[in-house]
Amino acid sequence: MKSGDAVFLHLVATVADPAHDITVVMYDCEEIEASANGLGRIERELPDWLEADVAILGEPSGGYIEAGCQGTLRVVISARGTRAHSARSWLGDNAIHKLGDVLARLGRYQARCVDIDGCVYREGLSAVRIDGGVAGNVIPDAATVTVNFRFAPDRSIEQAYAHVCEVFEGLEVGVDLQDAAAGALPGLTRPAAAALVDAAGGQVRAKYGWTDVARFAALGIPAVNYGPGDPNLAHRTDERVDAAHITAAAVMLRRYLSGSPAR
């Protein structure tokens, strides 16, 4: 994201006569829960900053316009048992063991792939955290697993949560919704967005992941993800951005801002 910020600032400083009016907005807390998102605060307190024909978010996109985004929700699945000394395990009821069926269902889960306007969104349902245990000699009476569902933008939050509940139906566990944000449909038919796609040479694909494209879509503003870097490297230990990607993103956006078609 820092490389995308660098590209935007470079263009603002060097494009003398842009074909489009430009507003650059930088904000905090995009990666954590939706309630803390800095763009949400701007939407509430300074909504005129966000009035636009199209929005470009500097997410790494590998040279593609990545359209729309997946929705995301997190649930905590909780199991209850009875605490006991591990030397007399039969007197207890192990809450951690009850999560075995939850993990088994996650392991067997078959994710949907959904084609929307030529963009294929692949869903994913994954355990991202496990908590439980009291001490090395105690049968635990409580345990939880946090599950993240990345869903295609044809589902609402309510539909996505209902689907997750269906996956774990019949198990002796609770499924509590912790955080959720809706996805966004591609929305590339609006003229300003179509011009951006043209400047990118028509290279378009679905966005895997949730981004603030969804916030703009909810406001009726078409938005895309476009920035330097390979999204497949996100959150890896070797995460990086090649300098060539930064240069290529600057060239493409300069072409768009100048009103020139892709060659």
C-alpha distance (Angstrom), angle and dihedral (degrees) to the residues before:
residue distance angle dihedral
M1 . . .
K2 3.82 . .
S3 3.80 89.6 .
G4 3.82 89.2 52.1
D5 3.81 89.4 51.2
A6 3.80 88.9 51.1
V7 3.81 91.1 52.4
F8 3.81 92.5 49.9
L9 3.81 93.5 48.1
H10 3.81 91.5 46.4
L11 3.81 91.6 52.6
V12 3.80 93.7 46.6
A13 3.81 88.7 52.5
T14 3.81 96.9 45.6
V15 3.84 109.8 31.4
A16 3.79 102.0 91.1
D17 3.80 101.7 -175.2
P18 3.82 111.1 19.3
A19 3.80 120.5 -166.4
H20 3.81 88.6 -137.7
D21 3.79 133.4 45.4
I22 3.81 109.8 -109.2
T23 3.79 132.2 -148.8
V24 3.82 117.7 -178.9
V25 3.79 115.5 -158.0
M26 3.82 121.5 -176.2
Y27 3.78 120.0 -175.9
D28 3.80 143.9 164.0
C29 3.81 140.0 -113.2
E30 3.81 99.4 35.2
E31 3.83 93.0 141.9
I32 3.81 100.4 53.6
E33 3.80 135.5 63.0
A34 3.79 116.7 -33.7
S35 3.82 94.2 -116.4
A36 3.83 91.3 65.5
N37 3.81 96.8 46.5
G38 3.82 112.0 132.0
L39 3.79 93.4 -146.5
G40 3.79 88.8 57.0
R41 3.79 89.2 56.1
I42 3.81 90.6 50.8
E43 3.81 89.6 49.0
R44 3.82 89.8 53.9
E45 3.81 99.3 41.3
L46 3.84 106.5 25.4
P47 3.81 106.3 21.6
D48 3.82 94.1 158.3
W49 3.83 88.4 69.5
L50 3.80 88.3 68.2
E51 3.81 100.0 50.2
A52 3.80 105.4 120.0
D53 3.80 147.3 136.5
V54 3.81 90.9 -127.7
A55 3.81 136.8 -0.8
I56 3.80 126.7 -146.5
L57 3.80 118.4 -158.8
G58 3.79 116.1 -161.0
E59 3.79 96.9 -130.9
P60 3.82 113.0 146.4
S61 3.78 105.5 -96.7
G62 3.81 107.4 165.7
G63 3.79 94.8 -116.9
Y64 3.81 94.0 -52.2
I65 3.75 132.0 110.3
E66 3.81 99.2 -117.2
A67 3.78 106.3 -153.5
G68 3.78 128.2 -148.7
C69 3.79 118.0 -23.2
Q70 3.76 143.0 -118.3
G71 3.76 121.5 -95.3
T72 3.78 118.6 -120.4
L73 3.77 136.3 -154.3
R74 3.80 135.5 171.0
V75 3.77 125.1 -149.7
V76 3.79 129.8 -176.4
I77 3.79 112.7 -140.2
S78 3.79 110.7 -156.7
A79 3.78 131.4 -164.4
R80 3.81 125.5 -166.9
G81 3.79 129.1 -156.0
T82 3.79 142.4 150.6
R83 3.77 123.9 -77.4
A84 3.82 118.5 -127.5
H85 3.79 142.0 151.1
S86 3.82 109.9 -81.2
A87 3.83 89.5 -129.7
R88 3.81 86.1 65.6
S89 3.79 97.9 35.5
W90 3.80 92.9 154.9
L91 3.79 88.6 68.9
G92 3.79 91.2 61.0
D93 3.77 137.3 59.4
N94 3.82 111.5 -131.5
A95 3.80 111.6 -134.5
I96 3.80 93.1 -169.6
H97 3.80 91.2 57.3
K98 3.80 89.3 55.6
L99 3.79 89.5 62.9
G100 3.81 89.6 63.9
D101 3.81 91.5 84.6
V102 3.81 89.9 48.8
L103 3.81 91.4 54.3
A104 3.80 91.2 44.5
R105 3.80 91.3 55.7
L106 3.79 90.5 48.5
G107 3.81 89.5 51.3
R108 3.81 91.3 53.0
Y109 3.79 95.5 42.8
Q110 3.82 114.9 127.6
A111 3.81 110.5 -150.4
R112 3.82 121.9 -141.7
C113 3.79 122.4 -121.7
V114 3.81 111.2 -153.6
D115 3.82 125.4 -167.2
I116 3.81 111.4 -149.6
D117 3.81 116.8 175.1
G118 3.80 90.7 -24.8
C119 3.81 94.0 -49.2
V120 3.81 115.1 113.4
Y121 3.81 115.1 -146.7
R122 3.82 116.3 -164.2
E123 3.79 116.1 -157.0
G124 3.80 125.9 -144.5
L125 3.81 136.0 -165.4
S126 3.80 113.2 -166.3
A127 3.79 142.3 166.2
V128 3.80 107.5 -124.1
R129 3.82 102.6 172.3
I130 3.82 139.8 17.5
D131 3.81 125.1 -163.0
G132 3.78 129.0 -178.0
G133 3.75 146.4 107.7
V134 3.80 137.2 89.6
A135 3.80 106.8 -152.8
G136 3.78 140.0 -27.8
N137 3.78 92.5 -89.8
V138 3.82 101.4 39.2
I139 3.79 131.1 92.2
P140 3.84 103.0 -131.0
D141 3.77 119.9 -120.8
A142 3.83 95.9 -163.7
A143 3.80 136.2 36.9
T144 3.79 136.4 161.6
V145 3.76 139.9 -165.9
T146 3.80 121.6 -159.6
V147 3.80 113.6 -141.5
N148 3.80 126.5 -164.4
F149 3.82 119.8 -156.0
R150 3.80 118.2 -163.2
F151 3.78 105.7 -166.4
A152 3.79 135.8 -172.9
P153 3.82 116.1 -101.4
D154 3.81 92.2 -111.8
R155 3.82 87.7 76.9
S156 3.80 124.0 75.6
I157 3.81 120.6 -139.4
E158 3.81 88.9 -103.6
Q159 3.80 92.2 52.1
A160 3.80 91.8 46.3
Y161 3.82 92.4 51.2
A162 3.80 91.1 47.4
H163 3.81 89.2 52.2
V164 3.81 92.3 52.1
C165 3.80 90.3 49.7
E166 3.83 89.1 51.7
V167 3.82 91.2 53.1
F168 3.83 90.9 59.0
E169 3.80 97.1 35.1
G170 3.80 114.0 139.7
L171 3.81 96.3 26.1
E172 3.80 121.9 115.7
V173 3.79 93.7 -116.4
G174 3.78 139.7 105.2
V175 3.80 120.8 -119.8
D176 3.80 110.1 -155.2
L177 3.80 122.4 -178.1
Q178 3.82 111.2 -131.8
D179 3.80 105.7 171.0
A180 3.80 137.7 -7.1
A181 3.78 141.7 175.3
A182 3.80 127.3 -174.5
G183 3.79 122.5 -119.9
A184 3.80 127.7 -124.6
L185 3.79 131.2 -121.2
P186 3.85 117.0 -125.5
G187 3.82 95.9 -101.0
L188 3.81 96.0 -175.4
T189 3.81 98.0 142.9
R190 3.82 96.3 84.0
P191 3.85 111.1 102.7
A192 3.82 96.9 -117.5
A193 3.79 91.5 50.0
A194 3.80 92.1 45.3
A195 3.81 90.1 54.0
L196 3.79 89.5 53.0
V197 3.79 91.4 51.1
D198 3.81 89.1 49.9
A199 3.81 91.0 52.6
A200 3.82 88.5 52.3
G201 3.80 91.0 54.4
G202 3.80 93.0 -109.9
Q203 3.80 94.0 -66.8
V204 3.80 102.4 150.9
R205 3.80 134.2 154.7
A206 3.81 139.9 155.5
K207 3.79 121.5 -78.3
Y208 3.80 113.7 -119.1
G209 3.77 105.1 -152.6
W210 3.79 136.8 33.3
T211 3.79 118.5 -78.3
D212 3.78 137.3 166.6
V213 3.80 88.4 -93.6
A214 3.82 80.9 93.8
R215 3.81 92.0 61.0
F216 3.79 91.5 52.9
A217 3.81 91.5 45.8
A218 3.81 89.4 54.2
L219 3.82 87.5 55.1
G220 3.81 91.2 51.5
I221 3.82 93.0 -108.4
P222 3.82 116.8 130.4
A223 3.79 110.8 -126.4
V224 3.79 137.6 178.6
N225 3.78 138.4 -168.6
Y226 3.78 113.7 -120.4
G227 3.78 128.7 153.2
P228 3.80 144.7 118.3
G229 3.79 120.8 -73.2
D230 3.80 140.8 54.7
P231 3.83 110.9 -80.3
N232 3.82 89.6 -153.3
L233 3.82 87.9 70.0
A234 3.81 94.2 55.9
H235 3.83 114.0 128.3
R236 3.82 93.1 0.4
T237 3.79 122.3 129.0
D238 3.82 89.3 -114.6
E239 3.82 94.8 48.0
R240 3.81 109.6 152.9
V241 3.81 143.8 140.7
D242 3.80 121.4 -126.5
A243 3.79 113.5 -131.5
A244 3.81 89.7 -128.2
H245 3.81 89.8 63.2
I246 3.79 90.7 54.1
T247 3.79 91.4 51.9
A248 3.82 92.7 46.2
A249 3.82 92.6 50.7
A250 3.80 91.2 50.2
V251 3.81 91.1 50.1
M252 3.82 93.2 50.2
L253 3.80 95.3 46.8
R254 3.81 91.3 45.3
R255 3.81 87.7 54.9
Y256 3.80 90.3 50.7
L257 3.80 93.6 47.1
S258 3.80 90.9 49.6
G259 3.80 91.8 51.2
S260 3.82 93.3 -119.8
P261 3.82 120.1 143.6
A262 3.80 121.1 -125.3
R263 3.75 113.8 -87.9
